[in-house]
Amino acid sequence: MNAVPHPEVPLPPAGVWREGDPPGRRRWHAARKPLPLEAGGELPGVRLAFESWGRPDPDGANAVLVLHALTGDSHLAGPAGPGHPTPGWWEGLVGPGLALDTDRWFVVAPNVLGGCQGSTGPASARADGHGPWGGAFPFLTQRDQVAAEAGLADALGIERWALVVGGSMGGMRAVEWAVAHPERVGALLLLATTAAASAEQIAWTATQLTAIRTDPDWQGGDYHGTGRAPHTGLGLARRIAHVTYRSEPELAIRFGRTAQRAENPFDGGRYQVESYLDHHAGKLVRRFDAGSYVVLSEAMNAHDVGRARGGVRAALGRVTARTLVAGVDSDRLYPPGQQAELAALIPSADRPRVIESPYGHDGFLIETEQVGTLVRELLR
């Protein structure tokens, strides 16, 4: 199993944005005080990287918050280049004349707390300057991440978001925003997400975490600065995850049982679908950090909007934002029934919507025209 499809290109010690790297379009917000954590204790030295498009109105009323999924970052739109290893992940949604029309809306996309593209995470230096956090980085929940994002909103002078939108892990944070700060969310778009992580979702994630933690180069999470990183474990985690992100019919149509060109599976070669997974594993280990993958995955497993709020029904009853909830018809990781539950229990939600796509869970990222229609409906 090749962790990287192009071994002649040296791997970085970890796929992390580091101080001294080109900033790209990033800006930063540094919190003045330590962040209290839901699991106990606090996180000092919190800093969030973010990018923005458009200009804010004097009262900040035209601000839109876009929240990324597990391996996303703040680079919502724009080309790859210095500081940005990949193009914007929702390129067709943001810009003049698009659904998030930057001639009208001020769009903000933060890199999540615990991430690895400029925000405080396991690869970051501790506040006392004594090396990176590594395996000592504290346990985070979606509520901690939203609390950090609320600090960013305060710093930007945004009292109320015109719209908060997120899919998958970003949707978890979006619903937390609407429950924890209902007065600060005017409209809400939840895509391919859930009110609480299910047993199956936790199981898939636990398998990925085991792949990373059993890599000898994991070193208890303290691999930063050692010249070694758990690329094999992270690559395996990505392979497992990517299968759940796509649909079985799509894989069957695209690859079937066809062998990779010039390879013979009867003699150690790969099938095309194996080559496809190798490709995506190689891409991720070049741009993402295993420590962040672990921290963010654990936060996803902890997601339960009803925790300490009287249950899911009571928690979702707090939402006052105009709400649309949409699922992908072929999503086997976050099946549409989970979105139907959200729509049924949020008092201000319209009927659940369906994104038609053969691409499974990834459909919310790929079907930008359908997502754009939902965005326009909420922002009319």
N, C-alpha and C positions, 0 to 999 in steps of 0.2 A: 504494500500500500504506500503510494507516494504521497507525502504530506504536501509537496509542492510540485506542480507540473513542470516547472522550469528550474531545475536544481542548479543550473549554471549561474543564476542570479542570486547573490547572497541574500539570506534572510536577515531582517533587522533583529536585534535582540528581543524586541517586542514592538507590536504595531501601535505605537503611542506618539501623540504629539508632545514634544518636549520644549522646555524653555530654550530659546535660541533658534528653534525652527521657524520658518516663514509663517507669519500669522495668518496669511490669506485674508479672508473677509471677517475673521473673528474680531470680536471685542470681548471685554471681560467685565464682570461685576464681582467685586470682593466684598463679602459680608463683614460688617464691623464687629459682630459678636459671634461666639461659637453657636453652632446649631444644635439645640436639644434633639435627641433621637428617640423615636418611639420605643425602641427596645431597651433604652436606658443609656445614660451617659450623654456625651455631646461630641460634636465634631468641630474642632477649631480650624481656622484658616480656610473656610469654605470659599471657593471661587467658581463661578459658572462662566464658561465660554458661550457666546451667543452670536448670531448673525441677524441682520434685519434688512428689510427691503421696503422702499417707500418712505414717506415722511409722516410723523405723527401730527395729528391736529393739536392745537394748543391745549385742549382739554384731554387729549389721549383717547378720545372716544372711538377712534377708527382703528384701534389696535386689535390684531388677531394673533393668537398664540398657537403655534403648530408644534406638536410633541412627537418625537421620533420613536421608532420601535427599537428592539434590542440592540442591533448592531448599526443603527443609524447614528447621526451626529447633527451638528448645527447647520451643515451645508445642504440646506433644503433645495437651493437652486444655484446654478452657476457652473462653470466648467471646472474640470480637474486642473490642477496647477500647483504652484508652490504653496505648501500648507494644506492642500486638499487632495488626497490621493485618489478620490473618485469624483465624478460629476455629481451635481445635486440629485438627491434621491426622489424628489417630486417635481422635476423640472417642468413638466407640462401644466403645472397648477399655479405657478407664481410668476407674475410679470405683467406688463402693460396689456390690458385687454383680456387677460386670462381670468379664471374663476377668482383667484386672489389677486385682483387687479391692483398693482402697486402704484397706479396713478390715483387710487382712492384709498387703499388700505395700507396700514403700517403693519407689516408682517414680522413677527419675531419667532425665531427658532433657537432655543437653548440646547446645548449639549447637556444631557442629564447628569445630575450629581452621581458620582460613581463611575462615570464614563472615562474615556481615554483620549478624547480629542479636544483637550484644553480645560475641561472641568476637573475639579478635585476628585481623585480616584486612587486606586491602589498604587499606581505608578507615580503619584505626586509626592513631592517632598513634604514631610511632616511640618507642622507649624513651627516646631522648635528647631528645624533645619537638620535634624539628625537622620538623614537618609530617607528613602521612600517608605510609604506606609507598608506596602507589600501585604503579607498575610495578616498583619495587625489592623488592617483597615476595618472599621466597624461595620456591623450588620445594618443595612439600610432597608427601609420600606418605601412604598410609593408615597406615603404621607410625608416622610422626610424629604423626598425629592420635590414634592409640591411645595413644601414649606420653603425650600431654597429658591424655587421659582417665584414664589410670592415675594421674596426679598428682591429678586430681579425686577419684578413688576413695580414694586415700590420705588426702586432706584430710577426706573424709566419714567416715573410719574403716571403710571397707568393704574387708575383706581378700579376700572372695570373693563374686561376684555369684550369687544363686540362679538367675538367668536373664539372658542377653544376647540381645537380639532386634534384628534389623535387616533391612530390605529394600532392594534395589538398592544404592546407594552405602552405605547403612547396613549392609547385609549384608556388604559388603566389609570394613568395619571390624569387624563382629561376628566374622567368621572370623579376622581378624587378631588380635583379642582372644584367641580360643580357641587359636591357634597360638603367639602370643608369650607368653601368660600362662595356660597350661592349668590351673595350680593355682588360678586366680582365677575360673574360669567353671564353675559347677555344671551348668548346662543351656544349650543353644544352639538358637536358632531362626533359620534362614537362609531368607529369602523372596526369590524372583525375583532371585537374585544368582549370582555365579560365583567360581571359584577364581582366575581371571586374566582381564583384559579381552581380548576377542577382537579380531581384525583389523577385523571389521565394526563392533563397538562403538567402537573407536578411530576408524574412518573417519567415523562419524556425528558423533562429538564433534569431530573435527578440522574438519568442515564448519561446525559451530556456532562454534568458536573463530575461524575465518576471518571469519565474519559480524561478529563483535564487533570484531576487530582491524582490519578494513578500514573501519570507521565512522570518518570524519574526527574525530569527537568522542572517540575512544578516546585519542588523544594519548599513545600509548605506555604507557597505563595511568595516566598522571599527570593525570587529569581532576578529581580530587577538589579541591574548593575553587575551581574555575575558573568555575563557573556553567553548565558544559556537561557532558553525559554521553552515552555511546554508546547512547542509548535505541533508536535504529533497529536497530543491530547486535544488541543484546540481544533486542529483540522478534523479529527474524528468527531468532536462535538458538532462541528458545522455540518458534516455529512449527515449525521443523525437528524439534526434540526431541519436541514434542507429537504429531506424526504417528507417531513411533516408539513413543510410550507407549500408543497405542490400537490397536485391531485394525481391519483392513480391513472385515470384515463389520459391525462396529459403525458405522463411518463410513458405510457404504453404506446401512444401515437408517435411521440417524438423519437423513442429509442427502441421499443419492443425488445427483442432478444438479439439485436444486431451487435456484432463484435466491433470494437474500436478498429479503425482503419489500420491495416498491417499488423494487427494483434490477433492472437489465437487464444481464446479462453481455455482451450484444452491443453495449452502449453504455457500457462502462467500469464496469458494476456488478459485484457480487460474487455468487458462489454461496454458499449457506448455510454450507458447510464453510469457505470463506474467512473469513466473518464470525466463525465459531467460533474459528478460529486467531487472528484479530485480537483477539478478546476476551481470549484467554488471554495473548497477548503484552502487551496493555495492563495486565492484572492484574499480571504479573510485574515489569514495569519500575517499578511503583509500590512494590514491596515487596522488591526484590532488587537487589544491586549487581553490575554487569558484572565488576568486578575479582574478586570472590569467585567468580562463575560460571566465570571463566577458571582461577583457582587450583584450585578443586575439580574441575573437569573434567579438568585435567591430572593431578591426583592419581588420578582414576578410571582414566585411560588407563595410568597407571603401575602399577595394581594387578596384582600377581602374587604370590600367597601363597608360591610356591615359590622366589622370587628369593633367591639366596645361602643357600638351605636345602636344597639337593640336589634341587630340583624339587618339583612340586605334590604328587606321591604322598608323598614323604618329609615334606613340611611338614604335610599333613593328617593324617599318621600320628601327629603329636604331640597331636592333640586327644583329650582325655579326657572332655569334657563329654557328658552325655546329649544327643543331637542329633536334631532333626527338620529336614529340608530340604524346602521346598515351592516349586513353580513354578506359574505361571498357564498354563492350557492354551492360551490364545490369545496368549501373549506372544511377539512377534516380535523384540523387542530383546534379552531375556535368555531364550532359548528353553529349554524344560524339560530338554533334554539337558544343559545346563550344571548344573542342579540334580541331575540323575541322577549326574553325575560326582562332585559333592561328596558325595552320599550313599554312593556306592560306595567312596570313598577315605577317608572318615572312619570309623575303626574302631568308634566308639560310636554311629554313626548308624543309625536305623531306615530302613525302605524309603522312597524318595522319595514325597512326598505331592503331590497335585494340587489346586490351587484352581481350581474351575470358574467361569469368568467370560467374558463377551463383551467385556470392557473392555481386553484386552491387558495390557501391563506394569502399568498403573495398577490392575489388579485387586487387587494386594496391599494397596493403600490403601483400596479401595472395599469389598471383600468382608470386612468386619470380623467377621461372624458365623463365617465359615469360619476366619479367622485366629484368632479367639478360641477356637475348638475346639482348635486346635493349642497355643495358649498354656496352656489348662487341662490338656491332656494332659501337658505338660512339668512343670507346677507341682503336679500331683496329689501 
